[in-house]
Amino acid sequence: MEKYFEFLSASLAEEIASKIETPVYVYDEQTLRHSIERILSFPHAYGFLARYAMKANSNQFILKLFDSMGLHFDASSGYEAQRAISAGISPDKIQITAQEYPHNIKELFKSGVLFNATSCHQLEQFGRDFPGSEISVRINPGIGSGHNNRTNVGGLSSSFGIWYEWIKDVQKIAETHKLRITKIHTHIGSGGDVGVWERVAGLSLEAVKHFPLVHTLNLGGGFKVARTPGEQTTDIQRVGESVKKAFLSFAEKDGRKLNLEIEPGTYLVAESGILLASVMDKVSTGKGGYTFLKLDTGMNDLTRTTLYGSLHPIKLYPKNRKTSHEESVVIVGHCCESGDIFTPLPGDPEGIEPIKLPEAQIGDLLAFGAAGAYCSSMSLANYNSFPRIPEVLIRSNGKLTLVRKRETIDSMISLECDENL
Ligand SMILES: Cc1ncc(COP(=O)(O)O)c(C=O)c1O
């Protein structure tokens, strides 16, 4: 897991902490560029497009970089689409796949933003708003892949997409409103297993057969980045080859040479981010108890651990000393909340499992690796009134750029008011 810290040497970590203070997210441009290059080499039979699932990290710098390298965008709300447009992304490069029918769909659709209906009701709403238009439809192909019901985005326990058995209803709604369904979308978060991708591609192609106007199949994201020693990063080339085979064989039988879209979030940004924090206290509960390191960050900045029990690689940067002695520690955040723990028992977010680290002292820096995806963007803004934290970018030329400022108390409370309604 050391590789996730390669772009942040001890001296650079010290420099960032002294210039901007901790906690701070640190991103590495070079690592971002390498991830994009790998995604753009995804094997495919005919046309190919990669959309970045911007919910993973929506900082403007990242959106602009990805745009400049040829990616399009997946937005998960009308607000997210607006945010991408504000960053300079052309509306026709944005497709919305959202749980909530966007409040601003009229303005967005008019400007060129694409829409992917994720329920029959959404399809109906879109049909009433834009009869005769082109649309994409998200299908739940019947299988899932997440490790529990909360991370499952396909199969019986998922509300995402239209259940594959309701295709007749989809056709009926489309007919009523003269909608042209030209794209099918599935996203079950297929992970790194080639077999799962093959099955999902097969089931999705089955769905395509019911829609003669479809020219594009979007297989979503879900490519894995190993964040713990037991996990494996997806082999993009192997997955791509199996999907390519499925598209070739579909074309032979059906005659349609389908375009492929994929929609990675995690794979593009996870490795390029680090959450850099400081150890601000160290306490113990005596014999039979634990040693706790208390940080100046917490579940408000990095929520995935509390929410899903997701673990991140951790590195201690001992200040001005060499240390060979290790100790077992429980790492906790600064929120007054018992769930604010970064070292839960795997599979039991409420349990505690100490980890081994070099002996820590108050004032040391401590970093969470592979924290570029669903960390800053998924933060619980302002819990305990902690401000949202800054983001620093290490440019390809080694220079440091601040790409988000630390929130101030004034901006935190600026929307509070006392107005008659
Ligand atoms: C519709 C859609 N596409 C793509 C993604 C990206 O998934 P991942 O970050 O696992 O690649 C998500 C994530 O939730 C999603 O909901």
The ligand as a Gaussian input file, in Angstrom:
#p B3LYP/6-31G(d) Opt

LIG

0 1
 C      -24.564000       5.872000     -12.667000
 C      -23.179000       5.725000     -12.160000
 N      -22.172000       5.629000     -13.043000
 C      -20.892000       5.514000     -12.628000
 C      -20.568000       5.470000     -11.282000
 C      -19.133000       5.343000     -10.898000
 O      -18.863000       4.205000     -10.140000
 P      -17.379000       3.917000      -9.666000
 O      -16.932000       5.090000      -8.903000
 O      -17.511000       2.706000      -8.812000
 O      -16.567000       3.694000     -10.897000
 C      -21.584000       5.545000     -10.330000
 C      -21.277000       5.496000      -8.907000
 O      -22.044000       5.383000      -8.021000
 C      -22.924000       5.670000     -10.781000
 O      -23.937000       5.771000      -9.921000

